[in-house]
Amino acid sequence: MARRRLLLLLKPLDTYSFHQSNGVSRSRNPKVLQYLDNRRKVHKDAIEFCTSILQRKPIDWNATFYNNLSRPVQNVDLVVTVGGDGTLLRASHFLDDSIPLIGVNSDPTQPQEVQEASNEFDATRSTGYLCAATVKNFEQILNNILEGQTTASELSIMSIHVNSMPVSTCALNDILIADPCPASATRFSFRIRKDGQTSPPLVNCRSSGLRISTATGSTAAMLSAGGFLMPILSKDLQYMVREPISPEPARLKLMHGLIKPIESMDIDWYTKEGVIYIDGSNIVHPVQYGDTINVPSHGPVLKIFLPNHLLPSKI
């Protein structure tokens, strides 16, 4: 039997050094600097711990930082991310449904630390919502995966088409279609189509943009904007017009809703410039006046080992 092949994908250590530029600290609070230095050390220790575990396993593996990825991951049986949800999101952009993923939260938030620092700064660390492991249980969970004692779940991913051409990157969390300037209003129209049915009414909007999320993304920016939580394995998409300007009362309920698996959303863009932000600000796709954006609810999937509290039997 062929040996298992594993890729260890790491959050870069220099992401904890943003408080310095040319050797000069940007913060005058020594406690903030100590906090950031500690976060870097905790993350570095987690990387070393995970690699020490892998060295004892009968598998072939290699490690790389996520900013070194430039092409789809291939020829591995499992990807393990060490970081937080952001690292896991980065990995999802380079995977198809043949390679499962598991996240290790390398730097979990420490409630006592947050409480003690609450009057000075925000000491929140990594949420790790989608990460099934920490250093405390990584080896046991890895053993369960390698021995076939646990099964990966399938999360829906959102595909995007612009003028009938697919955008190369899909979204695990959400997309935001907006003006490049956050202070500018946009103008667009959308309609939700059902397979095999005649064209539904067009909804015309003036607003600061349009957000569409997967079930996974319903826990992130969508929830913060007033959306609702969705079951993690739902195939629906949730959409919300962001800050609509004077919508007609009859159309107000159309500003927020669901796109079901048999439906898709067509968006006609009527602003000079626009940007599709995919899973945050790191991946963007430009749009311009007259472009049509299509978002189907039925998209690809990501195979991921979820933490127990997210599994359907635990909800």
Salt bridges, closest charged atoms under 4 A:
ASP37 OD1 - HIS19 NE2 3.99
ASP45 OD2 - LYS41 NZ 2.83
GLU48 OE2 - LYS44 NZ 2.67
ASP60 OD1 - ARG3 NE 3.08
ASP77 OD2 - ARG5 NE 3.72
ASP107 OD2 - ARG39 NE 2.40
ASP107 OD1 - ARG125 NH1 2.78
GLU113 OE1 - ARG125 NE 2.73
GLU120 OE2 - LYS31 NZ 3.09
GLU139 OE1 - ARG56 NH2 3.37
GLU139 OE2 - LYS57 NZ 3.14
ASP236 OD2 - LYS260 NZ 2.77
ASP266 OD2 - ARG193 NE 2.37
ASP279 OD2 - HIS93 NE2 2.75
